[in-house]
Amino acid sequence: MPSLRQLEYLVAIAETLHFRRAAERCNTTQPTLSGQLKALEDRLGARLVERSRTRVILTPLGAEVVGIARRMLADAQEIRTLAVSRGTELSGVMRLGLPPTVGPYLLPQVIPELHRTHPKLKLYVREELPGGLPAALREGRYDLVMAPLPVRLRELVVEPLFRERLYLAVAADHPLASRGTVRRADLRDQDVLALGAGHQLHDVVLAFCQDHGARLRFDYEGTSLDTLREMVAMGLGLTFLPALYVRTVAARDDSIRTLELADRALHRAVGLAWRRSSVRQDGYRTLAGLLRRALARELPELEILEPGARA
């Protein structure tokens, strides 16, 4: 049976594709790491890593083993955390993945409250394109993720958190800028900008354009909400921005205007997900409840979704 240390070394090699950097990450020496990898390969009777002078790559079997290793390491960490917490629901380390269009505008409103009420909880946060978050959670790279709804992986438990309105953003000198609200029909034949594929907002805006005769500009894809806002200000097109971003950033930019859709607003929905096999499910449900209460108190522009609500 492979040891957890050997699996940790293998995952580090897979994520760095470099033996020296993998050894540094694992706080060991390169010869020790290489020796443990060889011992693992000998035990399995197969090569997991191909190494030359110029590159390191995983074999097909190695890639499969890495996916399993991530899940095993995540489960082992959960066991250690449970032992340390001795029944305390929210303590120890939790690795949270979330989209870059959510984290910077939401976490500052809720993290101080979590730290105050649960000082033993250590929340490690990493941003990733939302399209990859559920699979990364399933593979064990995170303990839980905030992900766009719906999430359709049977291995995951998903609790809805909130629904957020999207506002139309136009340049300050655009003909629509003087209106307080616009109708969907007003956007026919308008050029619309969106984030790149892999973002939930890309899919929402693409569907809107297809349904209402607007033109999505594939030649100008934003890499961030800030980039989209700047392109709108330059007159390259219109876009849709989430309410939290409008509140914290866009509302202070005099070069654009944000407008409501009068006939059926656009929204995005976000939930909290974790593995169905996790031994910390009670703690994660508690965290979901704490997040809902903190969001309802600090961010009234969000529509809070209770467990079981449809997104």
C-alpha positions in Angstrom: 0.0 0.0 0.0 1.5 3.4 -0.9 2.2 5.7 2.0 0.6 9.1 2.3 4.1 10.7 2.1 4.7 9.0 -1.3 1.3 10.2 -2.6 2.1 13.7 -1.4 5.4 13.6 -3.3 3.7 12.4 -6.4 1.0 15.1 -6.3 3.7 17.8 -5.8 5.6 16.5 -8.8 2.3 16.5 -10.9 1.6 20.1 -9.9 5.0 21.5 -10.4 6.4 19.2 -13.1 9.8 19.9 -11.5 11.6 17.6 -9.0 13.5 20.4 -7.2 10.4 22.6 -6.8 8.3 19.6 -5.7 11.0 18.7 -3.1 11.0 22.3 -1.8 7.2 22.3 -1.5 7.3 19.1 0.5 10.2 20.3 2.7 12.4 17.4 1.7 15.5 16.9 -0.4 15.4 16.0 -4.1 17.2 12.7 -3.7 14.6 11.7 -1.0 11.7 12.7 -3.2 13.2 10.8 -6.2 13.8 7.7 -4.1 10.3 7.7 -2.7 8.8 8.1 -6.2 10.9 5.1 -7.4 9.7 3.1 -4.4 6.1 3.9 -5.2 6.6 2.9 -8.9 8.3 -0.3 -7.8 5.5 -1.1 -5.5 2.9 -0.5 -8.2 5.0 -2.2 -10.9 4.5 0.7 -13.4 6.0 4.0 -14.4 4.1 7.0 -13.1 6.4 9.8 -14.3 8.6 10.3 -17.3 11.6 12.4 -16.7 14.2 13.8 -19.2 16.8 16.6 -19.0 14.2 19.1 -20.2 10.8 18.1 -18.9 8.8 16.0 -16.5 5.5 14.5 -17.6 3.0 12.1 -16.1 2.2 8.8 -17.8 -1.5 8.1 -18.4 -1.4 5.8 -15.4 0.4 8.5 -13.4 -2.4 11.0 -14.2 -5.0 8.6 -12.9 -3.1 7.8 -9.8 -2.6 11.5 -9.0 -6.4 12.1 -9.1 -6.9 9.3 -6.6 -4.0 10.5 -4.5 -5.5 14.0 -4.2 -8.7 12.5 -2.8 -6.9 10.3 -0.4 -4.7 13.1 0.9 -7.8 15.3 1.3 -9.6 12.6 3.3 -6.5 12.1 5.5 -6.4 15.9 6.2 -10.1 15.8 7.2 -9.3 13.0 9.6 -6.5 15.0 11.2 -8.7 18.0 11.4 -11.5 16.1 13.1 -9.0 14.7 15.6 -7.7 18.2 16.5 -11.1 19.8 16.7 -12.5 17.0 19.0 -16.1 17.7 17.9 -15.8 21.5 17.3 -17.7 21.9 14.1 -15.8 24.9 12.6 -12.1 24.6 13.4 -8.9 23.6 11.6 -8.0 24.1 8.0 -10.6 24.4 5.2 -9.5 24.9 1.6 -12.0 27.0 -0.2 -12.0 27.5 -4.0 -14.1 30.2 -5.6 -14.5 32.3 -8.8 -12.4 35.4 -9.3 -15.6 37.3 -10.0 -16.9 36.5 -6.5 -14.1 36.4 -4.0 -12.7 39.9 -3.9 -16.2 41.5 -3.6 -17.8 39.1 -1.2 -15.2 37.7 1.2 -14.2 41.1 2.8 -17.8 41.4 4.0 -17.9 38.0 5.7 -14.4 36.8 6.6 -14.1 39.2 9.6 -17.3 37.8 11.1 -16.2 34.2 10.6 -12.8 35.0 12.2 -14.5 36.6 15.2 -17.0 33.8 15.8 -14.7 30.9 14.9 -11.1 31.9 15.6 -9.8 28.4 15.3 -11.1 28.1 11.7 -8.3 28.6 9.1 -9.8 29.3 5.7 -7.3 29.0 2.9 -8.8 30.6 -0.3 -7.8 30.1 -3.9 -9.4 31.6 -7.0 -10.1 29.5 -10.1 -12.3 29.7 -13.2 -15.7 28.6 -12.1 -16.0 26.0 -14.8 -13.2 23.9 -13.2 -14.2 24.3 -9.5 -16.6 21.3 -9.2 -14.1 18.8 -10.8 -11.2 20.3 -8.7 -13.4 19.7 -5.6 -14.2 16.1 -6.6 -10.4 15.5 -7.2 -9.6 16.6 -3.6 -7.8 19.9 -4.4 -10.4 21.8 -2.3 -12.5 20.9 0.8 -15.4 23.0 -0.5 -16.0 25.5 -3.2 -18.3 28.4 -4.0 -19.5 27.6 -7.5 -22.1 28.8 -10.0 -25.4 26.9 -9.9 -26.4 24.5 -11.0 -23.7 22.0 -10.2 -24.3 18.6 -11.7 -21.8 16.1 -10.2 -23.4 13.3 -8.2 -20.3 13.0 -5.9 -21.0 16.5 -4.5 -23.4 18.0 -2.1 -24.6 21.5 -3.0 -26.3 24.1 -0.9 -27.5 27.3 -2.5 -26.2 30.5 -1.0 -27.5 33.5 -3.0 -28.8 34.9 -6.2 -27.2 38.2 -7.5 -28.7 40.7 -9.9 -26.6 41.7 -13.0 -26.7 45.3 -14.1 -26.2 46.6 -17.6 -23.0 48.8 -17.9 -22.7 51.4 -20.7 -20.2 54.2 -21.4 -21.2 57.5 -19.9 -21.7 59.0 -23.4 -23.8 56.1 -24.7 -27.3 56.9 -25.9 -28.8 54.6 -23.2 -26.7 56.1 -20.4 -29.3 58.8 -19.5 -32.0 56.2 -18.7 -32.6 54.7 -15.3 -33.7 51.4 -16.7 -33.7 49.7 -20.1 -35.8 47.0 -21.7 -34.3 43.8 -23.2 -35.6 44.9 -26.6 -33.4 48.1 -26.4 -30.3 45.9 -26.6 -31.1 44.4 -30.0 -28.2 44.9 -32.4 -26.0 46.3 -29.6 -22.4 45.1 -29.2 -22.0 43.2 -25.9 -18.8 42.3 -24.1 -18.3 39.3 -21.8 -15.6 37.4 -19.9 -14.0 34.5 -21.6 -15.3 30.9 -21.7 -15.0 29.1 -18.4 -16.8 32.0 -16.6 -20.4 31.6 -15.6 -21.0 35.2 -16.7 -19.8 34.3 -20.2 -22.6 31.7 -20.4 -25.3 34.0 -19.0 -24.4 36.9 -21.4 -24.1 34.6 -24.4 -27.6 33.1 -23.8 -29.0 36.7 -23.4 -27.4 37.8 -26.7 -28.8 34.7 -28.5 -32.3 35.2 -27.1 -32.5 39.0 -27.7 -30.6 39.8 -30.9 -27.6 41.4 -29.3 -24.1 40.8 -30.7 -21.5 39.2 -28.4 -18.1 40.4 -29.4 -15.9 37.3 -29.3 -12.9 39.4 -30.5 -12.9 41.4 -27.2 -13.2 39.0 -24.3 -12.5 40.4 -20.8 -10.1 38.6 -18.5 -11.6 40.3 -15.4 -14.5 42.5 -14.4 -12.1 45.4 -14.2 -11.1 44.8 -17.9 -14.7 44.6 -18.9 -15.5 47.9 -17.2 -12.5 49.6 -18.9 -13.6 48.3 -22.3 -17.1 49.6 -21.8 -15.7 53.0 -20.8 -13.7 53.1 -24.1 -16.9 52.5 -26.0 -16.2 49.0 -27.3 -19.6 47.7 -26.2 -22.0 47.1 -23.3 -21.7 44.4 -20.6 -23.4 43.0 -17.6 -21.8 43.4 -14.1 -22.7 41.7 -10.8 -24.3 43.7 -8.1 -21.4 43.3 -5.7 -19.0 44.6 -8.2 -21.2 47.5 -9.0 -21.4 48.4 -5.4 -17.7 48.1 -4.5 -16.1 49.3 -7.8 -18.3 50.3 -10.8 -20.5 52.8 -8.8 -17.4 54.9 -8.2 -16.4 55.1 -11.9 -17.7 58.2 -13.6 -16.8 56.9 -17.1 -19.6 54.3 -17.1 -23.3 54.1 -16.0 -25.0 51.0 -14.6 -28.7 50.4 -15.5 -31.4 47.9 -14.4 -33.3 45.7 -16.9 -36.9 46.7 -16.4 -38.4 43.6 -17.8 -37.1 40.5 -16.0 -33.6 41.1 -14.6 -30.6 38.9 -15.3 -29.1 37.0 -12.3 -26.4 34.6 -11.3 -26.7 32.1 -8.5 -23.9 30.7 -6.3 -23.8 27.8 -3.9 -21.5 26.1 -1.5 -20.4 22.5 -2.5 -18.4 19.7 -0.8 -17.8 16.0 -1.4 -20.6 13.7 -0.5 -18.0 11.4 1.1 -16.6 14.1 3.4 -16.6 13.4 7.1 -17.0 17.1 7.9 -20.5 17.6 6.3 -22.0 18.9 9.5 -19.4 21.6 9.7 -19.8 22.6 6.1 -23.6 22.9 6.5 -23.0 25.1 9.6 -20.6 27.2 7.5 -23.2 27.5 4.8 -25.7 28.8 7.3 -23.2 31.3 8.8 -22.5 32.6 5.3 -26.2 33.1 4.5 -26.7 35.1 7.7 -23.6 37.2 7.2 -24.5 37.9 3.6 -28.1 38.8 4.5 -26.8 41.3 7.1 -23.9 42.8 5.2 -25.0 42.6 1.6 -28.7 43.5 1.2 -28.5 43.5 -2.6 -28.2 39.7 -2.6 -31.2 37.4 -2.5 -30.4 34.8 0.0 -31.3 31.2 -1.0 -32.3 28.7 1.7 -31.4 25.0 1.6 -33.4 23.3 -1.1 -34.2 26.5 -3.0 -34.1 26.4 -6.8 -31.4 28.6 -8.3 
